[in-house]
Structures are given as C-alpha cells and as structure tokens.
C-alpha cells in the first residue's frame, strides 16, 4: 500500500456542501504552514458528477456563488497538490478519513414523508467495500435520526465481515454541516460552530481531532454530544425551528398587508428585546435543500427507523404553510394588476432559493412561475447567477432586461445586484409596471424615494403605499 506523508481524506459527494468542504479541508494548515491533508473529492461517473470533477480539477468551483474565497483557495490547494477530484472509488482504499456529503432527499407520498434511503445505502456500501480498518467515517449529510446506528453501522459491519475485516474496529462519527451559500460560503465551514458525536469514544475523539484541524475552534469551539442519535436530532431540530419560525410569520404577513401596517417596522421594534432577536421577516417562502425537507425527517424516522409512532403537528403544519407562501406573492401581484395575469407580461427577478447563490432547488420562485404561467401570464426570468433553470427547463437572462415591455415585475430574491439597483433610473420613463418586492430589498426610505419618482412599488409584509 502506498504511504502518504499527509492524512488522506476522501470527500464523498461534490455538491454544494461537499465541494466547499473539500476545499476547506485541503487548505487546513499545521503550525509550520504545511497542509495537514491530501484531499480527494469523489463523485459519480454521471454527466453531472464528471462536470463537477472537471470544474474542480481546473480550479473552478462548480456552482455559481459570490464568495471569491472558494476559487482562491481551490486554486491554492491545486497548486499545493493537496486536492484533486475523481470518480474512482478505489481512492477510498488508503483513506484515513472519509466524509460523507451526498444527497438524501425526502419524497412525500400522499402528503406523508417517506424515507427513501436506497441511494444513501448504496453510497455507504461503496465506502464499506473499500476502506481499511483504521479509517474514520464521518457522516456530514443531514440524515434522519437513527441513520448512523440503524443504517450506516450495519452496512459497514456487513462489508467488513465479507472482506474478513474486524467489525469491532469500525470508526463512525456524525458531524453536521451548517454551510450557508452566499458571500460567506467558505467561512461558514471553517469559521462556524460544529456539533459532533461518535458511536464510541474512539470515534468521537478521532472526529474531534479532524475537525480541530479544519475549523477555527479557538473562536468557534466544538460541541460534543453523547450519541450520534443526539447529534442527528440536533441538526433536524435546529432547521425545524427555523422553518416553524418562518412559517409563523406568514399569517402575520397577510394580517399586516390587510390592516395597512409595515410588519418589518413592527418586527424591528420587537427585536430590541434580546429574547426575540431571532424572529424572522416576511418573504415569499423558503427553498433550498434543507428547510424544505428537514422538518419531515424526524416524523418519518420515528416510525420507520426508531419504531416510535410519534406525531409532530407543528413540523407538519409549518411545511404545509411554507408550501403555500409563494402563492401569497402571486395573489398580491394579481391584485396589483387588477385581478388577472391573462396576457400580462411578467418579469421574475431572482430564481435561486437564496440571495447570492445559484442554487435553484425548491426555489419559491418556481411555484410563482408555474402559477402565473397557468393563469395565462407571459413570463421572463432574470438572475445574475443562474444561466439555466433546471427545474422548469428554461434559460435565464443574466443581463437585466429593459422594463418597458412588462406589466408586472416581482423581485423574489434579495441578490446584491437588486439591492444596488436604482429603480428610478432602470425604469427611466417607463412607470406603468407594477413592482412587488418579495423580501424587503428596499427599505422604507428607498421605497418612498422611488415612489416620489413615480415608481409603482409595493412590498410583501407591508400595506399598500407604506
């Protein structure tokens, strides 16, 4: 077996988390400014996987973003020969550490969440068929509670036994990511708090040593939990709390608009109280890979993995409410246009699920697009970071079009470009278009300034004219 001076780390899955994690790990330095690790990012031999691998190996982060650190540190890692990407699973053979960052979706059947773990199990089985007895496996993917103990560990045991390895030597840990794509994409990995756990003390200690080399633990200390079940639950409770908080504001958004008040003003007043700083703001809904599914993991896992028939009414209600939030923006724009989208020309500004990222998965703009189109509207879409909207199979304008052909314009994402946009100059002499701001891209002062120049601008969560 080839010996490596650095610890070899394999990152399984080069999606939005895995690609960034691979760059962060490959730039971890010791006190002599030398790389701790040799990192190999591994993805499938599918067209998508190969495109990601080729992009990373050429020094380009494979997803649109606004964080210059990602490409900077990727190029540095390639120059230092501390990172490469591959589709060769045999790379797992001499890895000291494997970090699992693959997708695990949550389909709904008859409005009930259903665990679908076949792809995840296949990925773990691949690891089990290659790794050596000394390898530490860290599950970073957000998983249903009980996955490490009820899914991952049994698969690894079976693989070890078939290969004549000692299953008692398996080292397995869980440490969930808190990656926030955007301007601080890279820092959300290395300069952020981490929770971790292991199936035994040896696994937990090995995970702690690894994370301490990657993360700035002096400012962002690690939190060790007593079991992988507790750690898995921590991630899901964390995201479910955020989901419920956002869904809760939806009904107050409708209230504020009807009675004619500015809910942003109200919430800012409440946030002065330290116990309420985390209350959320109005918007058109949430999207992305996490908050749209994570609240469903625990209800499904409690029945299917943990064999506990528990109910989670708040979690289920929050998901139902959030699924309808984009329709409120549709209703508001329809009213502003006089009650119909038929033969109206609409521009949607922002198709990603979050500001300053190119991720369109579960974007709330998707439901807005489909509903307006269903009602007879003619739609163009713009996004400064997205070239092709895969979910609806259309190309996206990257240059902001002239506004003179549109009856209505909906800003669905607070991208930096939109925040810096002077609506008065952009609209020029065209003042007929009705504009709906879905995420308080412009504050009250800006709204009044634009309106004084004849701009017809309204905001979600704010009564007309405020």
N, C-alpha and C positions, 0 to 999 in steps of 0.2 A: 504493500500500500504506500502511495506517495505521501511523504511527510510535508506538513505545512508549518512554516515558522509562525504564521498568524493563525488564529482560530478561524476555521471555515464556517460561515453562516450561509444557509440557504433560505431565501425568502420565497415561499410557495404562493404564487399568485401576484401578478404585477398590475393590479388595478389601481384605483385612486389611493388606496392605503398602502398596498404592497410596494408600489413603485417609490413612493415617498419614503417609506420605511427602509427600503434597500439603500437609498441614497444617504439617509441619516446614519445607518449602521456602518456603511462603508467609509464614512468620514469621522468616525469615532477615533480619537487620538489618545495615546498614553502620555505620560509626563515628559517624554522625550520627543513629542510631536510626531510619533510614528503611528501608523494605522494599527488598531487592535485586530481588525478582522479582514479576511478576504471574503467578499460577499458575492454570491451567485444568485441572481434573481431568476426564478424558474416559472415559466408559463406554459400553457398548452400549445400543441403544434397546430392549432386552428389559425385561420387567417387573422383573427383579432389578436391572438397571442403572439404570432410571428411579427405583426406590425408593432406591437409594444416592444418586443425584444429588439427589433431592428432600430427602433427610435432610441431606446435607451443606450444601445451599443454605439450609436452615432453621436451620443451626447445631448439628445433632446428628450425632455420629459414628454411622455406620450399623451398628456391631456392638457388642454388649454387652461391657463391659470395666470394670475397676476403677481406671483411671487418669484422674483428674479433669483432667489437663493437656490431654487431647485435645479435649474440648469447650471448655475455656477458651481454648486457642489457636486453635481453629476459629472461635469467635465473634470473637476479636480480628482474625483475618485477614479475615473478612467485613466487620467494621466498618471496617478499613483499606482495604477494596476490593483486597486482594492475593490473594484466592481466590474462585473460583466453579467450579461443576461443570456439565458439559454433555454432551450426546450428539451434538454437531455436530462431525464430523470435519474440517470446514473450519477449525476452530481451529488445526490443525497448520500452516496456511499461513504464518503470520508468527511461528512459534515459533523462538526461538534455541536452545532445548534441548528434547528430548523424552526422557522417562524411561519405559521400558517396564516395567510391573508387571502383566502379565497372567498368567493361569493356564497352566501347562504340565504336564499330568498324565502319568502313566506307567502305561498299561494292561499287564496281564500276560495273555499268551496261552499256554496250556499250561504255566503256571508260568514262562514265559520273558518278560523285559521286552521291550517293543516300543515303539519311538519312534512317537509319534503327533503330528505337528507341523503338521497342516493348519490348526488354529485359530491357532496361533502365526504361521505363514507368512501367513495372511490378515491378521493384525494388522500385521505388518511391511509387507506390501504396501500397506495403507491409509496408513501413515506415508509410504512412498515416493512415493505418488501425490499427496501434499500439501506435504511440507516443501520449504523452499528450500535452495539450495546451501550456505548458511552455517550451517545447523542442525546441532547436535551430537546424535546419538542415543546414549543410554546404556541398555544392557541391564541391568536390575536383577533381572529374573526369573531364578530358578535354571534353568539350561539345560544340556543335555548338552554335554560337551566338544566343541568344534569348531563350535558353533552360530553364533557370530559370523562366523567366516571362511567356513564352508561353507553357511550358510543365510541369515543376515541380510545380509551384504555382497553376495552375488549378487542377492538380491531388490532391494536398494536400487539397485544398478548398473543392473539391467534397467529399473526405474522411471525412473531419471534419464535413461537413453538414450531411452526412449519419449517423455519430456517435453522432450527437447532440452537437458537439463542436463549438465554436465560430471561424469562419474562419478569423476574423479580428486579432486574436491572433497568427496567424502563424508567426514564425520567420524563415526566409530563407536567407542564405548568400552564396556567392561564393568566394572561395579562392583556386586558382590552385596551384598544387604542381610543384616543379622543381627538382624532385628526379633524381639523377644521379647514377644508379647502378655501383658499382666498389669499389675501395679502400676507397672512402669517402661516401659510400652509406648512412650511418646513419647521418653523418654531413650535407649531402645535404638537410636534413629535418630541423634539429634544428639550424644549422649554415649557414643559407642562407636567402636571402630576400624573402618577401612574398607580394603579391598583394591581396587585399580583397575588398568586397563590400557587400551591403545588399539590400533587397527590400524596406527597410525603415531604419530610423536611429537607431531604437531599435535593429534590426537585425545586422546592421553593428557594433554597439557598443558591442553586445554580442560576435560577431565573433572576434573582436579586443581583448577582454578580454581573450578569449580562446587561441588565437594564441600567445598572450604575455606570457602566462604561459608555452607554449611548445617551443617557438623559442627564441633564444638569440637576443632579439630586441635591446639591447644596442649596439651591433656591426652590427646587420642586421635589421634596422628599417622597420616597416611595411609601405606599401603604400596603402592608401585608394583611391578607385576610386568612381565616382559619381553614378554608377549604375552597376547592375550585367551584363548588356549587354556590358558595357565598360570593365569589368573585364574578361568576356568570350572572348572578342575580343583581349584583351591584350595577353592572352596565345597563341592564334592562330597566331597573327601577329609575336609574338616572335619566334615561331617554324617555321613559314613560311619563315621568314627572314633567319634563319639558313639553311633551305632547299634550298632556292634560292642561297645562298652563296656557298653551297657545289656543287650544280648543275652547277653553273657558272664556277667552276674550272675544270669541266670535259673536256670542249673543249680546255682549256689551257694545260691540261694533255696530250691530244693527240698531240697538237702542239709541246710541249717540247720534247716528245719522237721522233717525226719525224725529227725535226731540230737538235736534239742532244744536248740539254741543260738539266741542273738539275733544275726543277721547284721549288724544296724545297729551293735551294740556292737563287733563284730569289725572292720567297715569303718572306724568312727571311730578305732579303735586304729591301723589301717594308715595312715589319712590324716595322722597325726602326721608320717610320713615325707614330706618335701617332694616327692619324686618320684612319690608316689601320691595326691596331693590330689584328683585328678580321677576317682578310681574312683567308680562310680555306686552307687546304693542299690537295694534290692529294690522291686518295684512290680508292677502288673498289666499293664504293657506301655506302649508309646508310641503316639501318634496324631498327628493334625495333618497338615499339607500337606507337610512337609519330610522328616522322618526315615523316614517310611513308604515313600518312593519314591526319594529321592536316591541311596541306595546302588545302585539299579538303573540309573541314568542312564549311568554310565561303562561298565559291561559292554555295554549296548545300543549306545552311541555308538561304542565301539571297533570294532564290527563294521559298523554302518550308516553312520557318518559318517567315521570315521578309517581304515576298511578294515584294521584290525588285529584278527586273531582271537585276542584275549586272554581268559584266564579269570580270574575274580575269586571264588575259592571262599569266602573269609571273608565278603565282602559278601553273597553269596547265602545262606550259612548263617545269617548274622545276621538277614536278613529272614525266613527261614523260621522261625527260633526266635522272633522277635518276634511273628510272626503267631499263634503258639500260646500266648503268655504269658497272655492273658486267660483262657484255658481253665484255667490253674492256679488262678486265683481261684474259678472255677466248681467245680472239683474240691474245693478246700478247703472251700467253703461247703456243698457236698453232704455231705461227711464230717461237718461240724459239725451238720448237720440229720438225721443218722442214715442217710444213704445215698440219699436221694431228694428231688426237688423236687415230686413229684406232689401237686397240690392244696395246696402250701405257698404262703403269701403272702410275697412278697419285695419289699423296698424297695431300689432302687438310688439312692444319693445321689451325684450328680455324673454328668452325661452329656457334658460337654465333654471335649476331649482333654487339657486342661491347666488348672491352677488359675487362678482369677480371670479367665477369658476365656469368651466364649460360643461359641467355635468347636468344632463337633461333628464336623468332618471326620475320618474314620478313627479316631474315638474308640475306645479299647479297651473302653469300656463297651458299645459296640454288639454285639460278639461275646458278651459276658456276657449281655446282654439276650436275644439270639436263642437262645442255647444253653439258658438256664433256661426260656424260653418253650417251646422244643421239647421239653423234658423234663417239661412239664406244670405249671410254676410259674405263679402269678398275680403279675404284676409291676406295681408303681407306680414312678414315677421322680420324683426331685426334683432341681432345680438352681436356685440363686439367680439365675443369669444367663440361662438358656435358657428361652424360652417354648414353642418348638415344635422338636421333634427331627426335622429334615427327613429324615434317613437312614432312620428307622423309621416316619415319618409319625404321630407321636403328640404330643399336647400334654403339657407338662411342668409339674408342680406347682412354683410358686415359693415357696409357704409350706410349711415343713417340717411334714408331717402328724403326727398323733398316732401313737405307735408301737404302741399296744395291739392292733392287728389283724395285726401282722406276725410271722412265724416267724423270718425272717432279714433282716438289713439289711447291705448291702455299701456301704462308703464307697469310691468309686472315684477321687475327685479331691480333693486337699487344698485345697479352697476355704477362704478366710479364715473364712467363716461356720462351717464344720465345725470348724476348729481352735479356734474360740472356743466351741464347743458343750460344755455340761456334760451329759455323757451321763446322769449320775445324776438330774439334775433333769428332763431330757427324758423319760427312761423312767418317771419317777415310781414308781408302784407296779408297773409292768409290767416284770418281769425275765425273762420267758420268751424274748424274742427273742435270737437269737444274732447277734452283730455281728462283721463281718470288716472290719478296717481295711486297705485296699489300698495305702496309701502312708505309713505311719507318721505319720498325722495326730496321734496322741497318743504321746508318748514313754513310756519305762518307768515313770517316776514317776506320770504320769497314768493309765496302764493299771492300775497297782497300786491307785491311789486309787479308780478306777471299780469294779474287781473287789471291793475291800473293801466296796463298797456294793451288791454283788450283781449287777453288770453282767457278762454273758457276752461278753467281748471277746477276740478273737484278732487277730493281725496277720500279714500276708504277710511272709515272711522271718524269722519268729520262731516258735520251737517253742511248742506249746500250753502255756498257763499262765505263760509268761515275760513 
